[in-house]
Amino acid sequence: EAEQYADEDEKQRQRIAARNQLESYVFNIKQSTEEAGEKIPESDRDKILQKCDETIKWLDNNTTAEKEEFDYKLEDLTKICQPIMTRLHQQASGGGQQAGSNYGGPTVEEVD
């Protein structure tokens, strides 16, 4: 009997952890998007905020969802937000690889 309760407790802990992870991610993404403002194109910003609002409503209406459902929602949200946020961070760091092309080191020329 104790093992049965231990298994149920573990499943409940995993379910709560998955919910908390999704909830934390959605609020962090929403806040980052709002703070970025004009740095994110309006269409991308609207897409992220709409998906975040949709996910928050889903969380409110599905308090007893299973771990797998929370995991699926997190994956779905990540697929939309991650590419946009990656572009934002690349722009903030100077364009990633483009910054390396402005190398200011010595120039070596071959002389015959």
N, C-alpha and C positions, 0 to 999 in steps of 0.2 A: 504494500500500500504506500509506503514511504517513497519507493522508487517511482511509482506512478505520479505522485505529487511532485517529486523532483523533476521528472520529465515535463510535466505541465508548467512548472515554474520556469524552467529553462526556455520553453517555447514562448512563454509570456514575456520573459526578459528579452529574447531575440525580437519579438514583435514590437515591443516598446522601443528598443534600440533602433530598429528600422524606421519606425515612425518619427522618432526624434531626429534621425539623420536626414530624412526627407524634409521635415519641418525646418530644420536648421539651414539646409541647403537652399530651400526656396526663399526663406527670408534674407539670407546673405546675398543671393543672386539679385533679388528684387532691390535691396538696398544699394548694392554696387551699381546696378543699372541706373537707378535714380540719381545717384551721386555722379555718375559719369556724364549724364546729361547729353550735351551736343557731341561728345566724343564718340557716341554710338549713333549710327544712322537711325533716323526716326522709324523706318520700317522694321529694323532689327530690334530697336528699343520697344516698340509696340508689340512685336512678336513675343519677346521675353516677358514683358509685363502681363500680357494677356495669358500666357501659359502659367505664370506664377499665380495670378489671380484664380485661374481655373484649378490649379493644384491646391491652393489654400481652401477653396470651396469644397473640393473633393475631400480634403483632410477633415474639414468640419462635418461633412455628411457621412463619413466612413470611419468613425472612431473605433469600430470593432473589426476593421479590415485585418487580413492576415499579413504576415511578414512578406510573403511573396508579392502581394499587391503593392505594399509600400516600396519594395525593391523595384518593381516594374515602373511605378510612377517616377521614382528617382532616375531610373535609366532613361525614361521617356523625356523628362525635363532636361537631363544632362545632354542628350543628343541635340536638343535645340539650342541650349545656352552655351555649351562649351566652345563650339567654333567661334561664336560671336565674341565671347569673353577672351578667347585666345588672341583674336585679331586686335582687340582693345589693348591687351597687355603688350603685344608686339609693337603697336604704335607708340605706346608709352615708353617703351625701352629703346626707341630710336629706329624701329623698323627691323629689328632682328638682324638678318644677314646683310642688309643694306648698310648698316652701321660699320660692318667690317670692311666694306669695299672702300671706305674713305681712309684707308690706312695711311698714316703720315710718316712712315719710316723712310729710310734712305732708298733712293732709286739706283739700281745697278744697271749700267749700260755696258754692252760688250764693245770693245774697240779692236779693230783689225790691225 
